[in-house]
Amino acid sequence: MTATQLVNTMNQSFLETYLNFVLSRINQVALKFLVSVFVSVIGVVILAMFLATFLRLGTVVNVLPVVLAFFSAMSAYYFLDKVRNKVRKKSLVSVLAGVSTSVVSFCVLNLIFRELTDVWILGVMDLVIFLAVGAFFSEIGASVAIRYFKLQNR
């Protein structure tokens, strides 16, 4: 084996090791993001189904933005709590978590209530409201998390 072949082999193994490290780190962050969104969606669905047992559907639809606001803030806080300094643009990622929670919750709730009542309970305006509420309150959850981390580091 010549010196150039040895250097090429070392560079290739270094690159492979580095790429595996970077990809595993990205996968860890992505998994934590998906878990935070999944937990929030499950919370929204469970609370909506609970409210639907003793409230009319119209009232449940009116209360859903409040439920979504809480779980969007929780999703952003939970995600930032798990990743801490592994993400640079914390605000952007938290808004993405809130919007993802909103969209997935909208779809899941519409499908569940469609199966139960044969009616689409949520419309396009509800989706717009969900997106606005999810983005705004996830940003609030992220700012609370960031301030808490700064206080904790003092």
DSSP file (Angstrom, degrees, kcal/mol; ACC not computed):
  #  RESIDUE AA STRUCTURE BP1 BP2  ACC     N-H-->O    O-->H-N    N-H-->O    O-->H-N    TCO  KAPPA ALPHA  PHI   PSI    X-CA   Y-CA   Z-CA
    1    1 A M              0   0    0      0, 0.0     2,-0.1     0, 0.0     0, 0.0   0.000 360.0 360.0 360.0 129.7    0.0    0.0    0.0
    2    2 A T     >  -     0   0    0      1,-0.1     4,-2.1     4,-0.0     5,-0.1  -0.323 360.0-106.2 -84.3 170.7    1.4    3.3   -1.0
    3    3 A A  H  > S+     0   0    0      1,-0.2     4,-2.5     2,-0.2     5,-0.2   0.882 119.4  51.4 -65.0 -39.3    1.3    6.5    1.1
    4    4 A T  H  > S+     0   0    0      2,-0.2     4,-2.6     1,-0.2    -1,-0.2   0.889 109.5  49.9 -67.6 -37.4   -1.3    8.1   -1.1
    5    5 A Q  H  > S+     0   0    0      2,-0.2     4,-2.4     1,-0.2    -1,-0.2   0.907 111.0  50.0 -65.7 -39.6   -3.6    5.1   -0.8
    6    6 A L  H  X S+     0   0    0     -4,-2.1     4,-2.5     2,-0.2    -2,-0.2   0.919 111.9  47.4 -63.1 -44.1   -3.1    5.1    3.0
    7    7 A V  H  X S+     0   0    0     -4,-2.5     4,-2.9     2,-0.2     5,-0.2   0.915 112.0  50.3 -63.9 -43.1   -4.0    8.8    3.1
    8    8 A N  H  X S+     0   0    0     -4,-2.6     4,-2.5     2,-0.2    -2,-0.2   0.902 111.3  48.6 -62.0 -40.7   -7.1    8.3    0.9
    9    9 A T  H  X S+     0   0    0     -4,-2.4     4,-2.5     2,-0.2    -2,-0.2   0.913 112.8  47.7 -64.6 -43.0   -8.2    5.4    3.1
   10   10 A M  H  X S+     0   0    0     -4,-2.5     4,-2.5     2,-0.2    -2,-0.2   0.923 113.1  48.0 -64.8 -43.8   -7.7    7.5    6.2
   11   11 A N  H  X S+     0   0    0     -4,-2.9     4,-2.9     2,-0.2    -2,-0.2   0.903 112.3  49.7 -62.6 -41.3   -9.6   10.5    4.7
   12   12 A Q  H  X S+     0   0    0     -4,-2.5     4,-2.7    -5,-0.2    -2,-0.2   0.924 112.7  45.7 -65.7 -43.6  -12.4    8.2    3.6
   13   13 A S  H  X S+     0   0    0     -4,-2.5     4,-2.5     2,-0.2    -1,-0.2   0.884 113.5  50.5 -68.0 -35.9  -12.8    6.6    7.0
   14   14 A F  H  X S+     0   0    0     -4,-2.5     4,-2.9    -5,-0.2    -2,-0.2   0.936 112.0  47.4 -64.1 -45.4  -12.6   10.1    8.6
   15   15 A L  H  X S+     0   0    0     -4,-2.9     4,-3.0     2,-0.2     5,-0.2   0.914 112.6  49.0 -62.0 -42.9  -15.3   11.4    6.3
   16   16 A E  H  X S+     0   0    0     -4,-2.7     4,-2.5     2,-0.2    -1,-0.2   0.922 113.1  47.3 -62.4 -43.4  -17.5    8.4    6.9
   17   17 A T  H  X S+     0   0    0     -4,-2.5     4,-2.2     2,-0.2    -2,-0.2   0.923 114.0  47.2 -63.3 -44.7  -17.0    8.7   10.7
   18   18 A Y  H  X S+     0   0    0     -4,-2.9     4,-2.7     2,-0.2    -2,-0.2   0.924 113.0  48.2 -64.1 -44.8  -17.8   12.4   10.5
   19   19 A L  H  X S+     0   0    0     -4,-3.0     4,-2.9     1,-0.2     5,-0.2   0.900 111.0  50.8 -63.7 -40.4  -20.9   12.0    8.3
   20   20 A N  H  X S+     0   0    0     -4,-2.5     4,-2.3    -5,-0.2    -1,-0.2   0.901 111.2  49.2 -62.5 -40.0  -22.2    9.2   10.6
   21   21 A F  H  X S+     0   0    0     -4,-2.2     4,-2.1     2,-0.2    -2,-0.2   0.941 113.8  44.9 -63.4 -47.6  -21.7   11.5   13.6
   22   22 A V  H  X S+     0   0    0     -4,-2.7     4,-2.5     1,-0.2    -2,-0.2   0.924 115.0  47.8 -63.9 -44.9  -23.5   14.4   11.9
   23   23 A L  H  X S+     0   0    0     -4,-2.9     4,-2.7     1,-0.2    -1,-0.2   0.881 110.9  50.7 -65.9 -37.4  -26.3   12.2   10.6
   24   24 A S  H  X S+     0   0    0     -4,-2.3     4,-2.0    -5,-0.2    -1,-0.2   0.885 111.0  49.5 -67.4 -35.9  -26.8   10.6   14.0
   25   25 A R  H  X S+     0   0    0     -4,-2.1     4,-2.0     2,-0.2    -2,-0.2   0.914 112.4  47.1 -67.5 -41.9  -27.0   14.0   15.6
   26   26 A I  H  X S+     0   0    0     -4,-2.5     4,-2.8     1,-0.2    -2,-0.2   0.909 111.6  51.5 -64.1 -41.7  -29.5   15.2   13.1
   27   27 A N  H  X S+     0   0    0     -4,-2.7     4,-2.4     1,-0.2    -1,-0.2   0.874 108.1  52.1 -64.2 -36.6  -31.5   12.0   13.5
   28   28 A Q  H  X S+     0   0    0     -4,-2.0     4,-2.1     2,-0.2    -1,-0.2   0.926 112.7  44.5 -64.6 -43.9  -31.6   12.5   17.3
   29   29 A V  H  X S+     0   0    0     -4,-2.0     4,-2.2     2,-0.2    -2,-0.2   0.917 114.1  49.5 -66.4 -42.9  -32.9   16.1   17.0
   30   30 A A  H  X S+     0   0    0     -4,-2.8     4,-2.6     1,-0.2    -2,-0.2   0.893 110.2  51.0 -64.1 -39.3  -35.4   15.0   14.4
   31   31 A L  H  X S+     0   0    0     -4,-2.4     4,-2.4     2,-0.2    -1,-0.2   0.912 110.2  48.7 -64.7 -42.1  -36.6   12.2   16.6
   32   32 A K  H  X S+     0   0    0     -4,-2.1     4,-2.2     2,-0.2    -1,-0.2   0.870 111.0  51.8 -65.8 -35.4  -37.0   14.5   19.5
   33   33 A F  H  X S+     0   0    0     -4,-2.2     4,-2.2     2,-0.2    -2,-0.2   0.942 111.3  46.4 -62.9 -48.2  -38.9   16.9   17.3
   34   34 A L  H  X S+     0   0    0     -4,-2.6     4,-2.7     1,-0.2    -2,-0.2   0.874 111.3  52.1 -64.1 -37.5  -41.3   14.2   16.1
   35   35 A V  H  X S+     0   0    0     -4,-2.4     4,-2.7     2,-0.2     5,-0.2   0.916 109.0  49.9 -65.2 -42.5  -41.8   13.0   19.7
   36   36 A S  H  X S+     0   0    0     -4,-2.2     4,-1.7     1,-0.2    -2,-0.2   0.904 114.2  44.8 -64.5 -39.8  -42.7   16.4   20.9
   37   37 A V  H  X S+     0   0    0     -4,-2.2     4,-2.5     2,-0.2    -2,-0.2   0.919 113.7  50.5 -68.0 -42.8  -45.2   16.9   18.1
   38   38 A F  H  X S+     0   0    0     -4,-2.7     4,-2.5     1,-0.2    -2,-0.2   0.921 110.1  48.9 -61.9 -45.6  -46.7   13.4   18.6
   39   39 A V  H  X S+     0   0    0     -4,-2.7     4,-2.1     1,-0.2    -1,-0.2   0.900 112.6  48.9 -62.0 -40.9  -47.2   13.9   22.3
   40   40 A S  H  X S+     0   0    0     -4,-1.7     4,-2.5    -5,-0.2    -2,-0.2   0.909 110.7  49.4 -66.2 -42.3  -48.9   17.2   21.7
   41   41 A V  H  X S+     0   0    0     -4,-2.5     4,-2.6     1,-0.2     5,-0.2   0.919 110.4  50.7 -63.9 -42.9  -51.2   15.8   19.1
   42   42 A I  H  X S+     0   0    0     -4,-2.5     4,-2.7     1,-0.2     5,-0.2   0.908 110.5  50.4 -61.1 -41.1  -52.1   12.9   21.3
   43   43 A G  H  X S+     0   0    0     -4,-2.1     4,-2.4     2,-0.2     5,-0.2   0.915 110.7  48.3 -62.7 -43.7  -52.9   15.4   24.1
   44   44 A V  H  X S+     0   0    0     -4,-2.5     4,-2.4     2,-0.2    -2,-0.2   0.926 114.0  46.9 -62.2 -44.7  -55.1   17.5   21.8
   45   45 A V  H  X S+     0   0    0     -4,-2.6     4,-2.6     2,-0.2     5,-0.2   0.926 112.9  47.8 -65.9 -45.0  -57.0   14.4   20.6
   46   46 A I  H  X S+     0   0    0     -4,-2.7     4,-2.3     1,-0.2    -1,-0.2   0.930 114.8  45.5 -62.9 -45.1  -57.5   13.0   24.1
   47   47 A L  H  X S+     0   0    0     -4,-2.4     4,-2.6    -5,-0.2    -1,-0.2   0.885 112.9  50.7 -67.3 -37.4  -58.7   16.3   25.5
   48   48 A A  H  X S+     0   0    0     -4,-2.4     4,-2.0    -5,-0.2    -2,-0.2   0.911 111.5  47.6 -65.5 -41.8  -61.0   16.9   22.5
   49   49 A M  H  X S+     0   0    0     -4,-2.6     4,-0.7     2,-0.2    -2,-0.2   0.890 111.7  50.9 -66.7 -37.9  -62.6   13.5   22.8
   50   50 A F  H >X S+     0   0    0     -4,-2.3     3,-1.0    -5,-0.2     4,-0.6   0.935 111.7  46.8 -63.3 -45.5  -63.0   14.0   26.6
   51   51 A L  H >X S+     0   0    0     -4,-2.6     4,-1.6     1,-0.2     3,-0.9   0.843 105.8  60.6 -65.2 -32.1  -64.7   17.4   26.0
   52   52 A A  H 3< S+     0   0    0     -4,-2.0    -1,-0.2     1,-0.2    -2,-0.2   0.668  92.2  68.5 -70.4 -15.5  -66.9   15.8   23.3
   53   53 A T  H << S+     0   0    0     -3,-1.0    -1,-0.2    -4,-0.7    -2,-0.2   0.819 119.2  15.2 -74.1 -28.5  -68.4   13.4   25.8
   54   54 A F  H << S+     0   0    0     -3,-0.9     2,-0.3    -4,-0.6    -2,-0.2   0.417 118.5  66.4-127.4   2.5  -70.3   16.1   27.7
   55   55 A L  S  < S-     0   0    0     -4,-1.6     2,-0.1    -5,-0.1     0, 0.0  -0.873  84.7-102.8-118.9 156.7  -70.3   19.2   25.4
   56   56 A R     >  -     0   0    0     -2,-0.3     4,-2.1     1,-0.1     3,-0.3  -0.380  35.4-112.9 -69.7 157.2  -71.9   19.7   22.0
   57   57 A L  H  > S+     0   0    0      1,-0.2     4,-2.5     2,-0.2     5,-0.2   0.855 116.5  56.9 -62.5 -35.5  -69.7   19.5   19.0
   58   58 A G  H  > S+     0   0    0      1,-0.2     4,-1.6     2,-0.2    -1,-0.2   0.895 108.7  46.5 -62.3 -39.2  -70.1   23.2   18.3
   59   59 A T  H  > S+     0   0    0     -3,-0.3     4,-1.6     2,-0.2    -2,-0.2   0.885 110.4  52.8 -69.2 -38.8  -68.8   24.1   21.7
   60   60 A V  H  X S+     0   0    0     -4,-2.1     4,-1.6     1,-0.2    -2,-0.2   0.915 107.9  51.2 -62.3 -42.5  -65.9   21.6   21.4
   61   61 A V  H  < S+     0   0    0     -4,-2.5    -1,-0.2     1,-0.2    -2,-0.2   0.876 110.1  50.2 -62.6 -36.8  -64.9   23.3   18.1
   62   62 A N  H  < S+     0   0    0     -4,-1.6     4,-0.3     1,-0.2    -1,-0.2   0.796 113.4  45.5 -71.1 -27.7  -64.9   26.7   19.8
   63   63 A V  H >X S+     0   0    0     -4,-1.6     4,-1.7    -3,-0.2     3,-1.0   0.692  90.6  85.4 -87.8 -20.5  -62.8   25.4   22.7
   64   64 A L  H 3X S+     0   0    0     -4,-1.6     4,-3.0     1,-0.3     5,-0.2   0.831  82.1  58.3 -55.7 -38.6  -60.2   23.6   20.5
   65   65 A P  H 3> S+     0   0    0      0, 0.0     4,-2.1     0, 0.0    -1,-0.3   0.871 106.5  50.0 -60.8 -32.9  -58.0   26.7   19.8
   66   66 A V  H <> S+     0   0    0     -3,-1.0     4,-1.9    -4,-0.3    -2,-0.2   0.923 112.7  46.1 -68.0 -43.4  -57.5   27.0   23.6
   67   67 A V  H  X S+     0   0    0     -4,-1.7     4,-2.2     1,-0.2     5,-0.2   0.924 113.7  48.9 -62.6 -45.0  -56.5   23.4   23.9
   68   68 A L  H  X S+     0   0    0     -4,-3.0     4,-2.4     1,-0.2     5,-0.2   0.858 106.3  57.3 -65.0 -35.5  -54.3   23.7   20.9
   69   69 A A  H  X S+     0   0    0     -4,-2.1     4,-2.0    -5,-0.2    -1,-0.2   0.934 108.9  45.8 -60.9 -46.0  -52.6   26.8   22.3
   70   70 A F  H  X S+     0   0    0     -4,-1.9     4,-2.3     1,-0.2    -2,-0.2   0.943 115.7  44.6 -62.3 -48.0  -51.6   24.9   25.5
   71   71 A F  H  X S+     0   0    0     -4,-2.2     4,-2.1     2,-0.2    -1,-0.2   0.788 110.7  54.1 -73.5 -26.2  -50.3   21.9   23.7
   72   72 A S  H  X S+     0   0    0     -4,-2.4     4,-2.1     2,-0.2    -1,-0.2   0.918 110.9  46.1 -69.3 -43.1  -48.4   24.0   21.1
   73   73 A A  H  X S+     0   0    0     -4,-2.0     4,-2.4    -5,-0.2    -2,-0.2   0.906 113.5  50.0 -63.2 -40.5  -46.6   25.9   23.8
   74   74 A M  H  X S+     0   0    0     -4,-2.3     4,-2.9    -5,-0.2     5,-0.2   0.888 108.1  53.4 -64.7 -38.9  -45.9   22.6   25.6
   75   75 A S  H  X S+     0   0    0     -4,-2.1     4,-2.4     2,-0.2    -2,-0.2   0.927 111.4  44.6 -62.2 -46.2  -44.6   21.0   22.3
   76   76 A A  H  X S+     0   0    0     -4,-2.1     4,-2.4     2,-0.2     5,-0.2   0.918 115.8  47.2 -65.4 -43.4  -42.1   23.9   21.8
   77   77 A Y  H  X S+     0   0    0     -4,-2.4     4,-2.2     2,-0.2    -2,-0.2   0.931 113.1  48.6 -63.5 -45.7  -41.0   23.9   25.5
   78   78 A Y  H  X S+     0   0    0     -4,-2.9     4,-1.7     2,-0.2    -2,-0.2   0.909 112.3  48.6 -61.7 -43.7  -40.6   20.1   25.5
   79   79 A F  H  X S+     0   0    0     -4,-2.4     4,-2.1    -5,-0.2     5,-0.3   0.941 113.6  45.3 -63.7 -47.5  -38.6   20.1   22.3
   80   80 A L  H  X S+     0   0    0     -4,-2.4     4,-2.0     1,-0.2    -1,-0.2   0.827 109.8  56.4 -67.8 -29.7  -36.2   22.8   23.5
   81   81 A D  H  < S+     0   0    0     -4,-2.2    -1,-0.2    -5,-0.2    -2,-0.2   0.870 111.2  43.8 -66.1 -35.8  -35.9   21.2   26.9
   82   82 A K  H  < S+     0   0    0     -4,-1.7    -2,-0.2    -3,-0.2    -1,-0.2   0.862 123.5  32.4 -78.5 -36.3  -34.7   18.0   25.2
   83   83 A V  H >< S+     0   0    0     -4,-2.1     3,-2.2     1,-0.2     2,-0.3   0.719  76.4 168.5 -96.8 -21.4  -32.3   19.5   22.6
   84   84 A R  T 3< S+     0   0    0     -4,-2.0     3,-0.5    -5,-0.3    -1,-0.2  -0.239  76.1   2.0  47.2-102.7  -31.0   22.5   24.6
   85   85 A N  T 3  S+     0   0    0     -2,-0.3    -1,-0.3     1,-0.2    -2,-0.0   0.240 107.7  91.7-100.9  13.4  -28.0   23.8   22.5
   86   86 A K  S <  S+     0   0    0     -3,-2.2     2,-0.4     1,-0.0    -1,-0.2   0.626  82.3  61.4 -81.1 -12.0  -28.1   21.4   19.7
   87   87 A V        -     0   0    0     -3,-0.5     3,-0.3     1,-0.1    -1,-0.0  -0.950  62.0-165.8-118.2 133.6  -30.4   23.7   17.6
   88   88 A R  S    S+     0   0    0     -2,-0.4     2,-1.5     1,-0.2     3,-0.2   0.933  83.8  49.1 -82.9 -49.4  -29.3   27.2   16.5
   89   89 A K     >  +     0   0    0      1,-0.2     4,-2.2     2,-0.1    -1,-0.2  -0.601  65.2 164.5 -95.4  76.7  -32.6   28.7   15.4
   90   90 A K  H  > S+     0   0    0     -2,-1.5     4,-2.2    -3,-0.3    -1,-0.2   0.870  71.9  52.7 -62.5 -39.5  -34.7   27.8   18.4
   91   91 A S  H  > S+     0   0    0     -3,-0.2     4,-2.1     2,-0.2    -1,-0.2   0.921 110.8  46.1 -64.9 -45.0  -37.5   30.3   17.6
   92   92 A L  H  > S+     0   0    0      1,-0.2     4,-2.1     2,-0.2    -2,-0.2   0.911 113.7  48.1 -65.2 -43.3  -37.9   29.0   14.1
   93   93 A V  H  X S+     0   0    0     -4,-2.2     4,-2.0     1,-0.2    -1,-0.2   0.867 110.3  52.3 -67.8 -35.5  -37.9   25.3   15.1
   94   94 A S  H  X S+     0   0    0     -4,-2.2     4,-2.2    -5,-0.2    -1,-0.2   0.901 109.0  49.3 -68.2 -39.1  -40.4   26.0   17.9
   95   95 A V  H  X S+     0   0    0     -4,-2.1     4,-2.7     1,-0.2     5,-0.2   0.898 109.7  52.8 -63.9 -38.8  -42.8   27.7   15.5
   96   96 A L  H  X S+     0   0    0     -4,-2.1     4,-2.4     1,-0.2    -2,-0.2   0.882 107.7  51.4 -62.8 -37.9  -42.4   24.7   13.2
   97   97 A A  H  X S+     0   0    0     -4,-2.0     4,-2.4     2,-0.2    -2,-0.2   0.912 111.5  47.2 -64.7 -42.2  -43.3   22.4   16.1
   98   98 A G  H  X S+     0   0    0     -4,-2.2     4,-2.1     2,-0.2    37,-0.2   0.904 113.4  47.1 -66.0 -41.5  -46.4   24.5   16.8
   99   99 A V  H  X S+     0   0    0     -4,-2.7     4,-2.6     2,-0.2     5,-0.2   0.899 112.3  50.5 -67.4 -40.1  -47.5   24.6   13.1
  100  100 A S  H  X S+     0   0    0     -4,-2.4     4,-2.5    -5,-0.2     5,-0.3   0.916 110.1  50.1 -63.1 -42.7  -46.9   20.8   12.8
  101  101 A T  H  X S+     0   0    0     -4,-2.4     4,-2.3     1,-0.2     5,-0.2   0.908 111.6  49.8 -60.3 -41.6  -48.9   20.2   15.9
  102  102 A S  H  X S+     0   0    0     -4,-2.1     4,-2.4     2,-0.2    -2,-0.2   0.937 113.2  43.9 -63.3 -48.3  -51.7   22.3   14.5
  103  103 A V  H  X S+     0   0    0     -4,-2.6     4,-2.3     2,-0.2    -2,-0.2   0.933 116.7  44.8 -66.7 -46.3  -51.8   20.6   11.1
  104  104 A V  H  X S+     0   0    0     -4,-2.5     4,-2.7    -5,-0.2     5,-0.2   0.907 114.3  49.6 -67.0 -40.2  -51.6   17.1   12.4
  105  105 A S  H  X S+     0   0    0     -4,-2.3     4,-2.8    -5,-0.3     5,-0.3   0.916 109.8  52.1 -62.7 -42.8  -54.2   17.8   15.1
  106  106 A F  H  X S+     0   0    0     -4,-2.4     4,-2.2    -5,-0.2    -2,-0.2   0.939 113.6  43.3 -57.3 -48.9  -56.5   19.3   12.5
  107  107 A C  H  X S+     0   0    0     -4,-2.3     4,-2.4     2,-0.2    -2,-0.2   0.931 116.1  46.3 -65.5 -46.5  -56.3   16.2   10.3
  108  108 A V  H  X S+     0   0    0     -4,-2.7     4,-2.7     2,-0.2     5,-0.2   0.928 114.3  47.2 -65.3 -45.1  -56.6   13.7   13.1
  109  109 A L  H  X S+     0   0    0     -4,-2.8     4,-2.7    -5,-0.2     5,-0.3   0.909 112.2  50.3 -63.6 -41.4  -59.5   15.4   14.7
  110  110 A N  H  X S+     0   0    0     -4,-2.2     4,-1.8    -5,-0.3    -1,-0.2   0.920 113.1  46.1 -62.8 -42.6  -61.3   15.8   11.4
  111  111 A L  H  X S+     0   0    0     -4,-2.4     4,-1.9     2,-0.2    -2,-0.2   0.912 114.0  47.8 -66.9 -42.1  -60.8   12.1   10.6
  112  112 A I  H  X S+     0   0    0     -4,-2.7     4,-2.0     1,-0.2    -2,-0.2   0.952 115.4  43.4 -64.5 -49.2  -61.9   10.9   14.0
  113  113 A F  H  X S+     0   0    0     -4,-2.7     4,-2.7     1,-0.2     6,-0.7   0.801 110.0  57.7 -70.0 -26.5  -65.0   13.1   14.2
  114  114 A R  H  X S+     0   0    0     -4,-1.8     4,-1.6    -5,-0.3    -1,-0.2   0.908 109.4  45.3 -65.4 -41.3  -65.8   12.2   10.6
  115  115 A E  H  < S+     0   0    0     -4,-1.9    -2,-0.2     1,-0.2    -1,-0.2   0.870 119.3  41.6 -68.8 -36.1  -65.9    8.5   11.5
  116  116 A L  H  < S+     0   0    0     -4,-2.0    -2,-0.2    -5,-0.1    -1,-0.2   0.862 133.2  15.5 -81.1 -36.3  -67.9    9.1   14.7
  117  117 A T  H  < S-     0   0    0     -4,-2.7    -3,-0.2     2,-0.3    -2,-0.2   0.471  88.9-124.5-120.6  -3.8  -70.5   11.7   13.4
  118  118 A D  S  < S+     0   0    0     -4,-1.6     2,-0.4    -5,-0.4    -4,-0.2   0.782  79.5 106.4  59.6  28.3  -70.3   11.5    9.6
  119  119 A V  S    S-     0   0    0     -6,-0.7     2,-0.9    -9,-0.1    -2,-0.3  -0.999  74.3-128.1-136.8 138.2  -69.7   15.3    9.6
  120  120 A W        -     0   0    0     -2,-0.4   -10,-0.1     1,-0.2    -9,-0.1  -0.780  27.5-174.8 -81.0 110.5  -66.5   17.3    8.9
  121  121 A I        +     0   0    0     -2,-0.9     2,-0.4   -11,-0.2    -1,-0.2   0.728  61.7  59.4 -84.4 -20.0  -66.4   19.4   12.0
  122  122 A L        -     0   0    0    -16,-0.1     2,-0.1    -3,-0.1    -1,-0.0  -0.906  65.1-174.4-114.9 137.0  -63.4   21.6   11.1
  123  123 A G     >  -     0   0    0     -2,-0.4     4,-1.7     1,-0.0     5,-0.1  -0.390  45.3 -80.5-114.1-167.5  -63.2   23.8    8.0
  124  124 A V  H  > S+     0   0    0      1,-0.2     4,-2.2     2,-0.2     5,-0.2   0.887 126.8  53.3 -66.5 -40.3  -60.6   25.9    6.3
  125  125 A M  H  > S+     0   0    0      1,-0.2     4,-2.4     2,-0.2    -1,-0.2   0.878 106.6  53.7 -63.7 -35.8  -61.1   28.9    8.6
  126  126 A D  H  > S+     0   0    0      2,-0.2     4,-2.9     1,-0.2    -1,-0.2   0.889 107.0  51.8 -63.9 -37.8  -60.5   26.5   11.6
  127  127 A L  H  X S+     0   0    0     -4,-1.7     4,-2.6     2,-0.2    -2,-0.2   0.911 109.3  49.4 -63.8 -41.9  -57.2   25.4    9.9
  128  128 A V  H  X S+     0   0    0     -4,-2.2     4,-2.3     2,-0.2    -2,-0.2   0.918 113.1  46.9 -62.9 -42.8  -56.2   29.1    9.6
  129  129 A I  H  X S+     0   0    0     -4,-2.4     4,-2.8     2,-0.2     5,-0.3   0.919 111.6  51.4 -64.4 -43.3  -57.1   29.7   13.2
  130  130 A F  H  X S+     0   0    0     -4,-2.9     4,-3.0     1,-0.2     5,-0.2   0.916 110.3  49.1 -59.4 -44.1  -55.2   26.6   14.3
  131  131 A L  H  X S+     0   0    0     -4,-2.6     4,-2.5     2,-0.2     5,-0.2   0.921 113.4  45.9 -63.4 -44.0  -52.1   27.6   12.4
  132  132 A A  H  X S+     0   0    0     -4,-2.3     4,-2.4     2,-0.2     5,-0.2   0.935 116.3  44.8 -64.7 -46.0  -52.1   31.1   13.9
  133  133 A V  H  X S+     0   0    0     -4,-2.8     4,-2.5     1,-0.2     5,-0.3   0.922 114.3  49.5 -64.4 -44.4  -52.7   29.8   17.4
  134  134 A G  H  X S+     0   0    0     -4,-3.0     4,-1.7    -5,-0.3    -2,-0.2   0.917 113.9  44.6 -62.2 -44.5  -50.1   27.1   17.0
  135  135 A A  H  X S+     0   0    0     -4,-2.5     4,-1.6    -5,-0.2    -2,-0.2   0.933 116.5  45.6 -66.2 -45.9  -47.4   29.4   15.7
  136  136 A F  H  X S+     0   0    0     -4,-2.4     4,-1.6    -5,-0.2    -2,-0.2   0.942 117.0  41.5 -65.3 -49.0  -48.0   32.2   18.3
  137  137 A F  H  X S+     0   0    0     -4,-2.5     4,-2.4    -5,-0.2    -1,-0.2   0.775 110.3  56.6 -77.1 -24.6  -48.2   30.0   21.4
  138  138 A S  H  X S+     0   0    0     -4,-1.7     4,-2.3    -5,-0.3    -1,-0.2   0.870 106.5  52.0 -69.7 -33.9  -45.3   27.8   20.4
  139  139 A E  H  X S+     0   0    0     -4,-1.6     4,-2.3     2,-0.2    -2,-0.2   0.894 109.5  49.1 -64.7 -39.5  -43.3   30.9   20.2
  140  140 A I  H  X S+     0   0    0     -4,-1.6     4,-2.3     2,-0.2    -2,-0.2   0.921 110.7  50.3 -64.6 -43.7  -44.4   31.8   23.7
  141  141 A G  H  X S+     0   0    0     -4,-2.4     4,-2.1     1,-0.2    -2,-0.2   0.888 111.3  49.3 -60.6 -39.3  -43.5   28.3   24.9
  142  142 A A  H  X S+     0   0    0     -4,-2.3     4,-2.7     2,-0.2    -2,-0.2   0.904 109.8  50.1 -67.4 -41.3  -40.1   28.7   23.3
  143  143 A S  H  X S+     0   0    0     -4,-2.3     4,-2.3     2,-0.2    -2,-0.2   0.885 110.6  50.2 -66.6 -36.5  -39.4   32.1   24.9
  144  144 A V  H  X S+     0   0    0     -4,-2.3     4,-2.3     2,-0.2    -1,-0.2   0.920 112.1  48.2 -63.7 -43.1  -40.4   30.7   28.3
  145  145 A A  H  X S+     0   0    0     -4,-2.1     4,-2.4     2,-0.2    -2,-0.2   0.924 111.6  48.9 -63.2 -44.9  -38.1   27.7   27.8
  146  146 A I  H  X S+     0   0    0     -4,-2.7     4,-2.1     1,-0.2    -1,-0.2   0.909 112.6  47.6 -64.1 -42.4  -35.2   30.0   26.7
  147  147 A R  H  X S+     0   0    0     -4,-2.3     4,-2.3     1,-0.2    -1,-0.2   0.895 111.1  51.9 -65.2 -38.9  -35.7   32.3   29.7
  148  148 A Y  H  X S+     0   0    0     -4,-2.3     4,-2.2     1,-0.2    -2,-0.2   0.910 109.3  49.3 -63.6 -41.7  -35.9   29.4   32.0
  149  149 A F  H  X S+     0   0    0     -4,-2.4     4,-1.5     2,-0.2    -1,-0.2   0.889 110.5  50.7 -65.4 -38.6  -32.6   27.9   30.7
  150  150 A K  H  X S+     0   0    0     -4,-2.1     4,-0.5     1,-0.2    -2,-0.2   0.906 111.9  47.1 -65.6 -40.9  -30.9   31.3   31.1
  151  151 A L  H >< S+     0   0    0     -4,-2.3     3,-0.8     1,-0.2    -2,-0.2   0.870 109.9  54.0 -66.4 -35.7  -32.1   31.6   34.7
  152  152 A Q  H 3< S+     0   0    0     -4,-2.2    -1,-0.2     1,-0.2    -2,-0.2   0.810 104.3  55.3 -68.5 -29.9  -30.9   28.0   35.3
  153  153 A N  H 3<        0   0    0     -4,-1.5    -1,-0.2     1,-0.2    -2,-0.2   0.584 360.0 360.0 -80.6 -10.1  -27.4   28.8   34.1
  154  154 A R    <<        0   0    0     -3,-0.8    -1,-0.2    -4,-0.5    -2,-0.1   0.497 360.0 360.0 -69.2 360.0  -26.9   31.7   36.5
